[in-house]
Amino acid sequence: MSKPVWLVTGGAGFIGGNFVLDTVKSGRATVVNLDALTYAGNLETLASVMGQEGHQFVHGDIGHAELVEKLLSGVRPMAVINFAAESHVDRSIDGPAAFVQTNVVGTLSLLECCLKYWQGLDETQQQAFRFLHVSTDEVYGSLGETGKFTESTPYAPNSPYSASKAASDHLVRAFHHTYGLPVLTTNCSNNYGPYQFPEKLIPLIINKALAGEPLPIYGDGQNVRDWLHVSDHCAAITAVLERGTPGEVYNVGGDAEMANLDVVETICAELDRRRPLESGQYRDQITFVKDRPGHDRRYAIDAGKLKSELGWAPALSFPDGIRDTVAWYLDNAQWVNNIQDGSYQGQRLGLKGSGAAS
């Protein structure tokens, strides 16, 4: 029996790239990988699978309907997993139009192409087909000191990024209820791990610490996030894809709530252990900077539905995950350097200012 074909969009980015690597390595599917290779897409992430029989890379945009239709009819996938998105909050503050274009208009175009393709399948194939949309917990807004986001939490996005993702989530839902397209949506908490673009908090802090630069933290550093290792997220996506109920939403969380300041201090302690300074500690480089506009105070995910219905649970605790992540960045400095030689040099985004903060 031949392996199924999965079309992965945005598969050269951080989460999508890790998902592609995991899927190809496991052999559970043949991956056709469509990515526009914007600033966050990186073919170096895919180096270990480029040219392999189980992976085909296609350079293109989800909003290019003619390309997507040709791809669908040519490779005949039984699943489309949509990671393609503009996803950095600070960039959305500086330029929201790009987020609407990719996350809303692009997702709509992809949905229209997939609907047309799905309608042309026979009944058995239609029942087997899945469109999985990868989204974020940021669509739910901000929490107080208690409580967690569930799949029934009302949407209340507070940034141009989260507003654009909320719109795409609604489109995915509408295509199921209006046309019957068998969709699935996952809303995840903050991811971390290998191959993450270095403007995100954890790789940013690692790289700046090693460079002897200030470690900037927004506001008072008490903004809380639920941290999810990307390998656990990939396992959750696979579980939802293979066992989830069409039309349903599944929240994915790491059971690891931490304030940003605590995350940074944990990274510093791990760097002190692995690559100690000649004098002092890395935490001495911590500095506090003006908070970004619309900075949500706390996110926390209730992943009980995913755990009880599909049997998924995060395998990595945050201490174990951060140790692995710091080790990966120490061992793969060239990957980071190659990115920083390009469009992003660690500058602060979101206020059109200097420095960096997360």
TIKOL-425320 format. One record per residue (C-alpha): residue number from 1; x, y, z. Coordinates in nm, 4 decimals. Each point is the difference from the previous one (the first is absolute). Last residue first. Layout:
// residues N
NODE, nr, x, y, z
NODE, NUM, X, Y, Z .
...
// end
This chain:
// residues 358
NODE, nr, x, y, z
NODE, 358, 1.0291, 4.0151, 2.3080 .
NODE, 357, 0.2351, 0.2902, -0.0346 .
NODE, 356, 0.2635, 0.1161, -0.2396 .
NODE, 355, 0.2078, 0.3135, -0.0405 .
NODE, 354, -0.1082, 0.2923, -0.2121 .
NODE, 353, -0.3443, 0.1355, -0.0712 .
NODE, 352, -0.2738, -0.0421, -0.2579 .
NODE, 351, -0.2253, -0.0926, 0.2925 .
NODE, 350, -0.0872, -0.3565, -0.0971 .
NODE, 349, 0.3454, -0.1339, -0.0794 .
NODE, 348, 0.3231, 0.0269, 0.1969 .
NODE, 347, 0.3108, -0.0862, -0.1951 .
NODE, 346, 0.1498, -0.3489, 0.0154 .
NODE, 345, 0.1640, 0.0179, -0.3427 .
NODE, 344, -0.2857, -0.1160, -0.2223 .
NODE, 343, -0.0016, 0.0235, -0.3787 .
NODE, 342, 0.3087, -0.2054, -0.0786 .
NODE, 341, 0.3310, -0.0663, 0.1784 .
NODE, 340, -0.2115, -0.0730, 0.3051 .
NODE, 339, -0.1491, -0.3054, -0.1682 .
NODE, 338, 0.3425, -0.1444, -0.0898 .
NODE, 337, 0.1242, 0.0699, 0.3509 .
NODE, 336, -0.2879, -0.1970, 0.1515 .
NODE, 335, 0.0701, -0.3115, -0.2072 .
NODE, 334, 0.3728, 0.0460, 0.0663 .
NODE, 333, -0.0570, -0.0048, 0.3757 .
NODE, 332, -0.1403, -0.3510, -0.0164 .
NODE, 331, 0.1553, -0.1792, 0.2990 .
NODE, 330, -0.0634, 0.2827, 0.2464 .
NODE, 329, -0.3487, 0.0439, -0.1424 .
NODE, 328, -0.0747, -0.3696, 0.0426 .
NODE, 327, 0.1371, -0.0106, 0.3563 .
NODE, 326, -0.2206, 0.2934, 0.0989 .
NODE, 325, -0.3018, -0.1802, -0.1451 .
NODE, 324, 0.0734, -0.3334, 0.1661 .
NODE, 323, 0.0414, 0.1653, 0.3395 .
NODE, 322, -0.3134, 0.2059, -0.0633 .
NODE, 321, -0.2011, -0.3117, -0.0754 .
NODE, 320, 0.1172, -0.1868, 0.3086 .
NODE, 319, -0.0788, 0.2926, 0.2310 .
NODE, 318, -0.3299, 0.0653, -0.1864 .
NODE, 317, -0.1208, -0.3578, 0.0347 .
NODE, 316, 0.0033, -0.2058, -0.3175 .
NODE, 315, -0.2556, -0.2693, -0.0865 .
NODE, 314, -0.3039, 0.2229, -0.0408 .
NODE, 313, -0.3213, -0.2037, 0.0088 .
NODE, 312, -0.2107, -0.1543, -0.2764 .
NODE, 311, -0.2658, -0.2688, 0.0514 .
NODE, 310, -0.2359, 0.1251, -0.2694 .
NODE, 309, -0.3222, 0.0690, 0.1887 .
NODE, 308, 0.1263, 0.0500, 0.3553 .
NODE, 307, 0.3290, 0.1738, -0.0763 .
NODE, 306, -0.1209, 0.2167, -0.2863 .
NODE, 305, -0.3075, 0.1044, 0.1975 .
NODE, 304, 0.2052, 0.0707, 0.3117 .
NODE, 303, 0.2359, 0.2398, -0.1755 .
NODE, 302, -0.0935, 0.2932, 0.2250 .
NODE, 301, 0.2382, 0.2699, -0.1172 .
NODE, 300, 0.1369, 0.2968, 0.1917 .
NODE, 299, 0.0772, 0.3476, -0.1295 .
NODE, 298, 0.0806, 0.3011, 0.2177 .
NODE, 297, 0.0573, 0.3731, -0.0250 .
NODE, 296, -0.0679, 0.0697, -0.3666 .
NODE, 295, 0.2312, 0.2702, -0.1386 .
NODE, 294, -0.2225, 0.2493, -0.1837 .
NODE, 293, 0.2854, 0.2408, -0.0727 .
NODE, 292, 0.3495, -0.1243, 0.0932 .
NODE, 291, 0.1345, 0.0538, 0.3499 .
NODE, 290, 0.2879, 0.2431, 0.0513 .
NODE, 289, 0.3257, -0.1811, 0.0744 .
NODE, 288, 0.1383, -0.2018, 0.2919 .
NODE, 287, 0.3618, -0.1170, 0.0011 .
NODE, 286, 0.1528, -0.3407, 0.0686 .
NODE, 285, 0.3777, -0.0178, -0.0630 .
NODE, 284, 0.0778, -0.0947, 0.3625 .
NODE, 283, -0.2077, -0.3156, -0.0636 .
NODE, 282, 0.2913, -0.1283, -0.2081 .
NODE, 281, 0.2147, -0.0367, 0.3089 .
NODE, 280, 0.3173, 0.1700, 0.1181 .
NODE, 279, 0.3573, -0.0604, -0.1093 .
NODE, 278, 0.1607, -0.2261, -0.2584 .
NODE, 277, -0.3481, -0.0872, -0.1204 .
NODE, 276, -0.1316, -0.3556, 0.0280 .
NODE, 275, -0.0988, -0.1977, -0.3106 .
NODE, 274, -0.2101, -0.2992, 0.0998 .
NODE, 273, -0.0892, 0.0744, 0.3609 .
NODE, 272, -0.0192, 0.3779, -0.0280 .
NODE, 271, -0.1918, -0.0518, -0.3262 .
NODE, 270, -0.2554, -0.2102, 0.1876 .
NODE, 269, -0.0288, 0.2654, 0.2718 .
NODE, 268, -0.0481, 0.2726, -0.2603 .
NODE, 267, -0.2727, -0.1981, -0.1741 .
NODE, 266, -0.1845, -0.0464, 0.3302 .
NODE, 265, 0.0391, 0.3720, 0.0745 .
NODE, 264, -0.1539, 0.0848, -0.3372 .
NODE, 263, -0.2955, -0.2322, 0.0568 .
NODE, 262, -0.0521, 0.1387, 0.3497 .
NODE, 261, -0.0068, 0.3555, -0.1387 .
NODE, 260, -0.2533, -0.1031, -0.2645 .
NODE, 259, -0.2357, -0.1366, 0.2638 .
NODE, 258, -0.0575, -0.3740, -0.0202 .
NODE, 257, -0.2919, -0.2341, -0.0638 .
NODE, 256, 0.1151, -0.3478, -0.1019 .
NODE, 255, -0.2909, -0.2389, -0.0624 .
NODE, 254, 0.1185, -0.0123, -0.3643 .
NODE, 253, -0.3203, 0.0996, -0.1725 .
NODE, 252, -0.1936, -0.1046, -0.3110 .
NODE, 251, -0.3649, 0.1035, -0.0359 .
NODE, 250, -0.2076, -0.2129, -0.2361 .
NODE, 249, -0.2769, 0.1346, -0.2238 .
NODE, 248, -0.2555, -0.2304, -0.1637 .
NODE, 247, -0.1537, 0.0113, -0.3478 .
NODE, 246, 0.1321, -0.3417, -0.0932 .
NODE, 245, 0.0618, -0.2219, 0.3045 .
NODE, 244, 0.3662, -0.0595, 0.0821 .
NODE, 243, 0.1728, -0.3366, -0.0346 .
NODE, 242, 0.2668, 0.0258, -0.2721 .
NODE, 241, 0.0292, 0.3764, -0.0383 .
NODE, 240, -0.0601, 0.0695, 0.3682 .
NODE, 239, 0.2646, -0.2540, 0.1043 .
NODE, 238, 0.2466, 0.1324, -0.2584 .
NODE, 237, -0.0553, 0.3554, 0.1206 .
NODE, 236, 0.0569, -0.1102, 0.3589 .
NODE, 235, 0.3254, -0.1754, -0.0860 .
NODE, 234, 0.1193, 0.3143, -0.1779 .
NODE, 233, -0.0867, 0.2083, 0.3061 .
NODE, 232, 0.1948, -0.2356, 0.2247 .
NODE, 231, 0.3029, 0.0352, -0.2278 .
NODE, 230, -0.0443, 0.3792, 0.0017 .
NODE, 229, 0.0370, 0.0178, 0.3762 .
NODE, 228, -0.2995, 0.1787, 0.1504 .
NODE, 227, 0.0276, 0.2930, 0.2403 .
NODE, 226, -0.3101, 0.1501, 0.1633 .
NODE, 225, 0.0625, 0.3751, 0.0171 .
NODE, 224, 0.0000, 0.2533, 0.2824 .
NODE, 223, 0.0840, 0.3697, -0.0253 .
NODE, 222, 0.1928, 0.0734, 0.3199 .
NODE, 221, 0.3107, 0.1487, -0.1610 .
NODE, 220, -0.0653, 0.3444, 0.1475 .
NODE, 219, -0.0408, 0.1702, -0.3376 .
NODE, 218, 0.1575, -0.1874, -0.2913 .
NODE, 217, 0.3248, -0.1827, 0.0621 .
NODE, 216, 0.3300, 0.0892, -0.1663 .
NODE, 215, 0.3061, -0.2215, 0.0510 .
NODE, 214, 0.2871, 0.2462, -0.0444 .
NODE, 213, 0.2795, -0.1267, -0.2276 .
NODE, 212, 0.2884, -0.2337, 0.0824 .
NODE, 211, -0.0349, -0.1833, -0.3316 .
NODE, 210, -0.0826, -0.3264, 0.1776 .
NODE, 209, -0.2762, 0.1735, 0.1939 .
NODE, 208, -0.1343, 0.1604, -0.3165 .
NODE, 207, -0.0222, -0.3358, -0.1740 .
NODE, 206, -0.1688, -0.1837, 0.2861 .
NODE, 205, -0.2390, 0.2886, 0.0678 .
NODE, 204, -0.1095, 0.0222, -0.3624 .
NODE, 203, -0.0354, -0.3790, -0.0255 .
NODE, 202, -0.2431, 0.0037, 0.2971 .
NODE, 201, -0.1936, 0.3194, -0.0710 .
NODE, 200, -0.0675, -0.0204, -0.3740 .
NODE, 199, 0.2086, 0.2243, -0.2284 .
NODE, 198, 0.2347, -0.2927, -0.0625 .
NODE, 197, -0.2278, -0.2036, -0.2303 .
NODE, 196, -0.0468, -0.3383, 0.1655 .
NODE, 195, 0.1989, -0.2887, -0.1513 .
NODE, 194, 0.0097, -0.2126, 0.3155 .
NODE, 193, -0.2412, 0.0508, 0.2924 .
NODE, 192, -0.2715, 0.2353, 0.1194 .
NODE, 191, -0.3741, 0.0316, -0.0466 .
NODE, 190, -0.2347, 0.2393, 0.1794 .
NODE, 189, -0.3495, -0.1494, 0.0371 .
NODE, 188, -0.1888, -0.1772, -0.2751 .
NODE, 187, -0.3388, 0.0309, -0.1664 .
NODE, 186, -0.0694, -0.2974, -0.2255 .
NODE, 185, -0.2700, 0.0002, -0.2669 .
NODE, 184, -0.1439, -0.2944, -0.1956 .
NODE, 183, -0.1861, 0.0165, -0.3291 .
NODE, 182, -0.2114, -0.2490, -0.1934 .
NODE, 181, -0.1487, 0.2327, -0.2686 .
NODE, 180, -0.3783, -0.0185, 0.0468 .
NODE, 179, -0.0738, 0.3087, -0.2097 .
NODE, 178, -0.1575, 0.2472, 0.2414 .
NODE, 177, 0.0850, -0.1493, 0.3402 .
NODE, 176, 0.3464, -0.1187, -0.0963 .
NODE, 175, 0.0930, 0.3022, -0.2118 .
NODE, 174, -0.1284, 0.2252, 0.2774 .
NODE, 173, 0.2286, -0.1556, 0.2613 .
NODE, 172, 0.3036, 0.0567, -0.2214 .
NODE, 171, -0.1094, 0.3580, -0.0648 .
NODE, 170, -0.0437, 0.0610, 0.3731 .
NODE, 169, 0.3498, -0.1283, 0.0718 .
NODE, 168, 0.1392, 0.2288, -0.2719 .
NODE, 167, -0.1659, 0.3012, 0.1612 .
NODE, 166, 0.1391, -0.0938, 0.3406 .
NODE, 165, 0.3455, -0.0299, -0.1559 .
NODE, 164, -0.0279, 0.3515, -0.1413 .
NODE, 163, -0.1167, 0.1377, 0.3351 .
NODE, 162, 0.2858, -0.1813, 0.1752 .
NODE, 161, 0.2564, 0.1663, -0.2252 .
NODE, 160, -0.1628, 0.3451, 0.0069 .
NODE, 159, 0.0136, -0.0205, 0.3800 .
NODE, 158, -0.2681, -0.0320, 0.2688 .
NODE, 157, -0.2088, -0.2985, -0.1080 .
NODE, 156, -0.3182, -0.0641, 0.2034 .
NODE, 155, -0.1475, -0.3361, -0.1096 .
NODE, 154, -0.2465, -0.1518, 0.2433 .
NODE, 153, 0.1311, -0.3025, 0.1973 .
NODE, 152, -0.1791, -0.3155, -0.1200 .
NODE, 151, 0.3166, -0.1931, -0.0929 .
NODE, 150, 0.1344, 0.0714, 0.3467 .
NODE, 149, 0.2335, 0.2759, 0.1145 .
NODE, 148, 0.1038, -0.0211, 0.3629 .
NODE, 147, -0.1008, 0.1627, 0.3273 .
NODE, 146, 0.1797, 0.2094, 0.2584 .
NODE, 145, 0.2234, 0.3078, 0.0121 .
NODE, 144, -0.1926, 0.1741, -0.2753 .
NODE, 143, -0.0026, -0.1265, -0.3561 .
NODE, 142, 0.0726, 0.1797, -0.3271 .
NODE, 141, -0.1434, -0.0429, -0.3483 .
NODE, 140, -0.1498, -0.3228, -0.1335 .
NODE, 139, 0.1585, 0.0347, -0.3447 .
NODE, 138, 0.3395, -0.0109, 0.1737 .
NODE, 137, -0.0444, -0.3739, 0.0580 .
NODE, 136, 0.1313, -0.0577, -0.3506 .
NODE, 135, -0.0921, -0.1655, -0.3297 .
NODE, 134, 0.0902, -0.3035, -0.2105 .
NODE, 133, -0.2711, -0.0850, -0.2535 .
NODE, 132, -0.0466, -0.3659, -0.0865 .
NODE, 131, -0.1861, -0.0809, -0.3228 .
NODE, 130, -0.0866, -0.3712, -0.0015 .
NODE, 129, -0.0937, -0.2525, -0.2698 .
NODE, 128, -0.1149, -0.3521, 0.0932 .
NODE, 127, -0.3731, 0.0601, -0.0456 .
NODE, 126, 0.0587, 0.1757, -0.3304 .
NODE, 125, 0.2184, -0.2876, -0.1178 .
NODE, 124, -0.2765, -0.2496, 0.0646 .
NODE, 123, -0.2586, 0.2192, -0.1731 .
NODE, 122, 0.2066, 0.0631, -0.3130 .
NODE, 121, 0.2087, 0.3154, -0.0186 .
NODE, 120, -0.0968, 0.3009, -0.2116 .
NODE, 119, -0.1650, 0.1848, 0.2888 .
NODE, 118, 0.3245, -0.0315, 0.1936 .
NODE, 117, 0.2008, 0.1786, -0.2720 .
NODE, 116, -0.2475, 0.2892, -0.0212 .
NODE, 115, -0.0064, 0.0262, 0.3784 .
NODE, 114, 0.3799, -0.0108, 0.0153 .
NODE, 113, 0.0327, 0.2858, -0.2483 .
NODE, 112, -0.2563, 0.2110, 0.1837 .
NODE, 111, 0.1660, -0.0720, 0.3332 .
NODE, 110, 0.3407, 0.1014, -0.1339 .
NODE, 109, -0.1426, 0.3274, -0.1330 .
NODE, 108, -0.1668, 0.0722, 0.3336 .
NODE, 107, 0.3241, -0.0774, 0.1849 .
NODE, 106, 0.1900, 0.2432, -0.2214 .
NODE, 105, -0.2562, 0.2765, 0.0434 .
NODE, 104, -0.0100, -0.0381, 0.3784 .
NODE, 103, 0.3429, -0.1049, 0.1244 .
NODE, 102, 0.2089, 0.1115, -0.2956 .
NODE, 101, -0.1601, 0.3294, -0.1017 .
NODE, 100, -0.1284, 0.0904, 0.3456 .
NODE, 99, 0.3452, -0.0537, 0.1450 .
NODE, 98, 0.1688, 0.2012, -0.2743 .
NODE, 97, -0.2380, 0.2890, 0.0706 .
NODE, 96, 0.0902, 0.0109, 0.3706 .
NODE, 95, 0.3456, 0.1533, -0.0502 .
NODE, 94, 0.1775, 0.1387, 0.3086 .
NODE, 93, -0.2378, -0.1546, 0.2534 .
NODE, 92, -0.0126, -0.3243, -0.1972 .
NODE, 91, 0.3804, -0.0179, 0.0131 .
NODE, 90, -0.0151, 0.0042, 0.3803 .
NODE, 89, -0.2559, -0.2813, 0.0044 .
NODE, 88, 0.2030, -0.2415, -0.2120 .
NODE, 87, -0.2147, -0.2588, -0.1784 .
NODE, 86, -0.0446, 0.0713, -0.3693 .
NODE, 85, -0.1554, -0.3250, -0.0983 .
NODE, 84, 0.0400, -0.3267, -0.1884 .
NODE, 83, -0.0461, -0.2882, 0.2452 .
NODE, 82, -0.2893, -0.1529, -0.1940 .
NODE, 81, -0.0096, -0.3778, -0.0001 .
NODE, 80, -0.1714, -0.1361, -0.3117 .
NODE, 79, -0.0959, -0.3659, 0.0112 .
NODE, 78, -0.0808, -0.2780, -0.2446 .
NODE, 77, 0.2273, 0.1550, -0.2605 .
NODE, 76, -0.0475, -0.0506, -0.3761 .
NODE, 75, 0.3541, 0.0989, -0.1141 .
NODE, 74, -0.0957, 0.1517, -0.3376 .
NODE, 73, -0.3527, 0.1227, 0.0586 .
NODE, 72, 0.1006, 0.1633, 0.3268 .
NODE, 71, 0.3137, 0.1560, -0.1476 .
NODE, 70, -0.1816, 0.1421, -0.3019 .
NODE, 69, -0.2664, 0.1492, 0.2264 .
NODE, 68, 0.2670, 0.1473, 0.2283 .
NODE, 67, 0.1921, 0.1557, -0.2895 .
NODE, 66, -0.3111, 0.1540, -0.1552 .
NODE, 65, -0.1200, 0.1260, 0.3367 .
NODE, 64, 0.3168, 0.1900, 0.0920 .
NODE, 63, -0.1079, 0.1031, 0.3501 .
NODE, 62, 0.1676, -0.3036, 0.1574 .
NODE, 61, 0.3297, 0.1371, -0.1336 .
NODE, 60, 0.2680, -0.1965, -0.1821 .
NODE, 59, 0.3280, -0.1897, 0.0060 .
NODE, 58, -0.0764, -0.3718, -0.0177 .
NODE, 57, 0.1972, -0.2520, 0.2047 .
NODE, 56, -0.0551, -0.3729, -0.0410 .
NODE, 55, 0.0649, -0.2364, 0.2902 .
NODE, 54, -0.0314, -0.3771, 0.0396 .
NODE, 53, 0.2471, -0.0834, -0.2778 .
NODE, 52, 0.2740, 0.2037, 0.1621 .
NODE, 51, 0.1485, 0.2903, -0.1942 .
NODE, 50, -0.0277, 0.2431, 0.2871 .
NODE, 49, -0.0630, -0.1968, 0.3183 .
NODE, 48, 0.3075, 0.0861, 0.2118 .
NODE, 47, 0.0245, 0.3529, -0.1398 .
NODE, 46, -0.3543, 0.0934, 0.1001 .
NODE, 45, 0.0953, 0.2631, 0.2585 .
NODE, 44, 0.2554, 0.1329, -0.2489 .
NODE, 43, -0.2949, 0.0762, -0.2299 .
NODE, 42, -0.1014, 0.2855, 0.2272 .
NODE, 41, -0.3351, 0.1734, 0.0125 .
NODE, 40, -0.0262, 0.2817, 0.2548 .
NODE, 39, 0.1100, 0.2809, -0.2366 .
NODE, 38, -0.2374, -0.1215, -0.2734 .
NODE, 37, 0.0629, -0.3372, -0.1598 .
NODE, 36, -0.3409, -0.0312, -0.1733 .
NODE, 35, -0.0400, -0.3580, 0.1229 .
NODE, 34, -0.1730, -0.3075, -0.1420 .
NODE, 33, 0.1243, -0.3380, 0.1297 .
NODE, 32, -0.1261, -0.3198, -0.1571 .
NODE, 31, 0.0460, -0.2583, 0.2732 .
NODE, 30, -0.0280, -0.3764, -0.0456 .
NODE, 29, -0.1597, -0.1434, 0.3103 .
NODE, 28, 0.0618, -0.2085, 0.3131 .
NODE, 27, 0.3686, -0.0440, -0.0816 .
NODE, 26, 0.1019, 0.1044, 0.3506 .
NODE, 25, 0.2955, 0.2064, -0.1278 .
NODE, 24, -0.2168, 0.1656, -0.2655 .
NODE, 23, -0.2670, 0.0895, 0.2551 .
NODE, 22, 0.2441, 0.1280, 0.2630 .
NODE, 21, 0.1956, 0.2146, -0.2468 .
NODE, 20, -0.3217, 0.1394, -0.1479 .
NODE, 19, -0.1420, 0.0802, 0.3436 .
NODE, 18, 0.3244, 0.1707, 0.1045 .
NODE, 17, -0.0125, 0.2093, -0.3154 .
NODE, 16, -0.3634, 0.0914, 0.0543 .
NODE, 15, 0.0701, 0.1111, 0.3558 .
NODE, 14, 0.2977, 0.2203, -0.0905 .
NODE, 13, -0.0564, 0.0865, -0.3648 .
NODE, 12, 0.0919, -0.2023, -0.3076 .
NODE, 11, -0.3278, -0.1935, 0.0035 .
NODE, 10, -0.2202, 0.3042, -0.0455 .
NODE, 9, -0.2585, -0.2124, -0.1783 .
NODE, 8, 0.0125, -0.3762, 0.0466 .
NODE, 7, -0.1679, -0.2147, -0.2657 .
NODE, 6, -0.0268, -0.3530, 0.1367 .
NODE, 5, 0.0257, -0.3055, -0.2242 .
NODE, 4, -0.1060, -0.3335, 0.1451 .
NODE, 3, 0.2490, -0.2873, 0.0007 .
NODE, 2, -0.0450, -0.2770, -0.2523 .
NODE, 1, -0.1485, -0.3367, 0.1030 .
// end
